[in-house]
Amino acid sequence: MSRIARQLSFIFASALFVGVLVATAQAKDKVKVGFIGPLTGGVSANGLGGRNSADLAVKLRNADAKAKYEYELVVLDDECKPNVAVQVATKMAADKEIVAAATHYCSATAIATVDVYHKFGFPIIVWGAVLPDITYRAKYAEVHRVNGTMINQNDANAELISKIGFKNVAVIHDTTDYGKGHNEYFSKAFAKLGGKIVGTFGVTADQQDFTAELTQIKALNPEVIYFGGLTPIGVRIRSQMDKLGIKAVFDGTSGIVSDAFIQGLGPLAEGSLAFREGAPTEKLPGGKFFMENYAAQKYDNPPEAYGAFSFAAMDLILDSIEKVGPDRKKVIEELTNVKERDSIVGKVTFDDNGQNTVAVITKYVVQDGKFVEWDDSEYATGKRKLPGQR
């Protein structure tokens, strides 16, 4: 080998060695965080939107040169089924490499898993489920929730129904904890305002035919049919109302605030009411930032109604790990102390139960193929009449 060749070889080797040292110095410890939601089944649109939103929070954090760690997102599907949720929650919580997780859109899965998270000392932030008992029943330090509860939703729902002038309502609810909770809180709120529940009907989560229940409801002649359940059943009930010639306003919960509800019904979705905690995504403090970054990733599915909450939940988890390190106990303690914390959904404060109080409730109505705020709609001004309104 010539002298020049030896010198070039030495220079190349030295540069390579220096490069390795720099890369080693810049390498960050990898930390795993989790996401659980319904990625398959009837409400998968919401789960996929939530997953993408949590993924976005992780990607943005990994792109931040100031971040102390490199994060890896572990995703599991709970199918919106309690038994499946317990299995995947156990699998995730038992994996000690996973520090914390954003979990559950469905209330039935969220309430079924809280004991698992407590048993394993695994910190989670619920990103979409609204049953109050998730945070209020056991008061587990491991369990937090960034979105609000169905109590707030149903107070606003009953208030609007009464304000419009409706006095008689029939209730259909699924028989999961989610549906039973909505029935309880709406019925109480409506009764306080002088309204009358003319009939209450429980249906199973996989029921296809509602002819028996709707035939009885038709005989009761309610002005409104209140539905406490999720999109797939809501689509079937509204369709069968039309086939039976039932003239009543369809009034749903946050469980139908989904593009899939409108897609499943087409023109029949028009005039359906729904209520959800928090402002519309575009009106959230970080709504523009979130939507622009979400669009830039070119995900196959939209974020849906609770995507911003999933992002906020994951972002809070990452903030906590950055501050106290990838230690479950320390993360739990840090989340317990979250007060007036800025997030894209607004200020977050976890109370003694781990519940973030979301004071704003958005009233929605389907107008021209999309959910719009009631106050901005032509129904609110009287220009249009709700389908089924007498």
N, C-alpha and C positions, 0 to 999 in steps of 0.2 A: 504494500500500500504506500502511495507517495505521501510526502510530507503534507501537501495541501489536502489530500484526501483524509489523512489522519486528523488534521485540524478541523476540517468540515465535520467529520464524524464526531469529534469531541464537542464542537459547538452545538451540533444537533442534539447530542445526548444531554448536554448541560441545559439546553432550552427545554427539552422534554422533562427533565428532572424538576426544573423550576416550575414548569406548567403543572406538574403533578402536585407539587407543594402548594401552589396557589389554589388549585382545584380542591385540595384537601382542606385548606384553610377556609375556603368558601362553602364547603359542603355543610348542609344543615341536617340535624337529626330529623328523621321521619316520624311523624305522629299520625296515628289512625283515628279518624272520627267516623261516626255512623249516621245513617239515615234509614228510617223505616216508614213505609207507606204502602198504599194499595197500587201496585204496578200492573196488576192484572185484575180482571173482573169488571163489574158494572160501573165502578167509580174510579177506574184506572186513570182517566184523564186528569183527575185532581192529584193522584199520587205521582204521576209522571211530571206534572207541572211542579209539584213540591220537590221531587228529586232533582230536577233540573235547576231549581232555584238554590237548593243547598249546594249543588255542584258548582254553581256560579260563585257562591260565597267562597268556596274552597279555591277555585281557580284564581279569583281576584287576590286572595290572600297569598297564594303561592307566587303570584306575579309581583308582589310587594317586596322590594329588596330589604325593607326594614324588618320583615317578619323573621322571627327567631327560628321557626321550624318549617319543614316542608310537610304538607298535609296530604293524606291519602283518604279518600272517601270510600267507606264500605257500605254498600246498599243492599237492603233485604226487603222482600215483598211480604206484606202481611195479608194481602188479598181482601182486606176489610172483613176478615173472619177471626173471631176471638181465639179459637183453638190454634189457628196458624200463627196468630200474633204472639201467643205465649211461647210457641216453639222458636220463632225467629228472635224474639226478645231475649230468650234464654241463651240462644246461640251467640248473640251479640254481646250480651252482658258478661257471659262466661269467658269471652276472649279478652284477656287482660291487656292486650295491645291496643284495644279500642278504648279511648279515654272517656268519650261522651257522645251523645247522639241527639239529633232532631228526630222526633218520632210521632207518627200517627195522625192521619186525617179523620179516621172513623172513631167515634166515641166508644163504640162497642169493643174495639181493639185496645184503645188507650186505657179504659178502665180495667180491662182484663189483665193488663201487663204491669200495673203499678207495683204490685207485690213482688214481681220478678226484679224490677229495678232496685227496689229497697233491699231485697235479699242479697243482691250482688254489690250493693253500694255503687251503683252505676248512674251517674248524673245524666238526666235527659231533659230536653225542653220540647214540650208538645207544640206542634206548629199548626194544627187545624181542628182537632177534636174539641167539642164545646160543652160536653156534659160537666156540670159543676163538680160532681163527686170526684172527678179525676184529680183535682187539687184539694178539694175541701173535705173529702171523706176521711182520709187517713193522715193527712198532713205529713207526708214523707219528705224529708230533706232532699232526697234525690230527684224529686219530681217538680218541674216548673212548667209554666205555660205562657207563651208570649201572646197568644190571641185571647179574646174574651170568652164569655160563656153564654149559654142559651137563655139564662135569666134575662140578660140585657136585651137579647134579640126579641124575646117574647113580650117584654114590657112595651117595646117600640111597636111590635106587631099589633098587639091589642089596642094600643093607643091610636094607631092609624085607622084600623078597622072601625073603631068607635067614632073617630072623627069624621070619617066618610059618611057614617050614619047607619052602618050595619048593626043589627041587634041579635040576629039568629045565626048560629054557626054550627055546622056538623064537623066533627073531628075524625080524621083517619090518621092513624099513626102505626109505624112498624113496631113490632113487639120487642125490639132490642132496647137496651138501656137508653140509647139515643132517642128513639121514637117515644118511649114512655116518659122520658124527661121532658121533651118538648110538649107533650100532651099536658103534663102536670103544670108546667110553668105558664103555658099559654092560657089554659083553662082558668087558673087562679087569677092571672092578670086581667082577662076578659071579664070575669065575674065581678071583680072589684070596680070595673067601669060600667057595670049594669048590664052587661051582655049575657046572653043565654046560650048555653051549649045544648042543642036539641038532641044530640046523639053522639056517642063516641064508639069508634070501631077500631080494634086492633087487627093488624094483618101481618103475615109473616114476611120476612125479608126477601124470600124467593117466590112469593105468590104471583101468579100470572093473571088469574081471573078474579075480578072484583065485582062481578055482576050482582051477587047476593048482597054485599054491603051497599053498593050504589043504588040498588033497587029500593032498599029500606030508606036510604038517605033521600031519594027522590020523593018518597011519600012524606017525609018530614018537611020538605020544601024549605031548606035553609037558604039564606041569601049568600052564604060563603061556605066553601068547603076548605077547612084548614088541613094541611097535610104535613105531618111530622115524620120525615123520612128522607131518603136519598134519591138521587136522580132516576135510576132505573125504574123504581116503583112509581115515582111521580109521573114519569112519562106514560106508563101504562094506565094509571088512574085517570089522568087528564084525557087520554084518548078514549077510554071507555065511558067517561062522563059524556063526551060528545056523542058517542054511538047510542047512548040511552036517552039522549035529549035532555040532559040535566042542565038547567039554566042557573048557574051559580058561579060566583067569582072563585077562582082557584088561588089559594093563598098558601105559599110554601115557606120553608125555613132556609137557612144557609145551605142545607143539603142539596138544594136544586140550583144554586148559583153556579152554573157551569155551562160552557158552550155546548156540552153534550145534551143538556136539557132542551135547548132550542133546536139543535140539530135533530134530536129524536122526535120532536113534535111538529117542526115546521111552523106553518101559520097558526096552529092550535096553541102554540106557546104565548101568543100575543095576549097581553093584559094580565099575565100571571104575576102575582106579587111574591116578593121574597125579601129576607132581611139578613144582614150580615154585620158583624162587629167590625169596626175600623172604617176608615174612609176608602173610597174607590182607589185602586192602585195608583192611577194617574194623579190623584190628589194627595197622596201620602207625601210626607216631607222629603223622602228619598225616592219617590215614585218615578220621576223622570230618569234619574241615575240608574235605577233598577231596570226599567224597561229598555233603556238604550243598551245597557251591557248585556241584558238577556237576549235582545235581538242580534247583537254582534256575535253571539255564540252559535246562532243558527240552529237552535234546538228544534226537534221535529214537532214538539208540542208546545202550546202556549203555557204560561205560568198558572193560569186559572186563578180562582178567587183567593186562594190562600198561599200562592207562590211567594208573595212578599213576606208573609209571616215565616215561611220556611227559611227564606234567606236570612231574615232577622234572627231566627233561632240559631242557625248555624254560625252566623257572624258573632253572636254573643258567646257561643261556645269557644270559637277561635280566639276572641278577645280574652276570655278567661284563661285559656291555655297559655297564650302569649304572656300574660301577667304572672301566673303562679306556676307554670310548668305543666307537663303532661302527667299530672297526679290526680286521680279521681277525687280523693278526699279534699284536696285543696281547691279543685274546681267546684265541688259542691259548696264549699264555704264561700268561695268567690261569688257564685251565682246567688247565694242567699243574701249577699250584700249589694245586689244590683238595685240602685236607686237613681231615678231620673237619668237613666243612661240613654244617650242618643242612639237611634236606630232608624232604618228607612221607614218603619211604620210609626215613628214618633217616639216620645220618651217612654222608656220601659222601667217600671218599678215593680219588683216582686214583693208581694206582701208576705205575711208570716206563713201563708199556705203555699207560697211559690207561684201565686197567681198574679199576672199582670192585669191591672184594671184598664180595660179599653173603654173609655167613656163614650166614644162616638159609635153610633149605630147607623148604618146606611140602609135606607129603605129603597128597594128596587122594584121596578116593573118592567116587563118585557115590552118594548116598543120597537116596531119595525125590525125585528130579528136580532135584538140585542138587549142585554140588561142595562137600563139607564136609571139614574137616580129619580126617585119619585118626584121630588121637588122640581126637577128639571123637565119633567114629562108633560105631555099634552093631556094626560089623564088628571094630573094634579090641578091644571088650570081649568078643567071642565071642557076643553076642546074635544076630547074623546071620552067615551064612556067605556068602563071596564066590561069585557065580554061576560055576559051573565048578570050584569048589574040591571036591576029593575027600575 
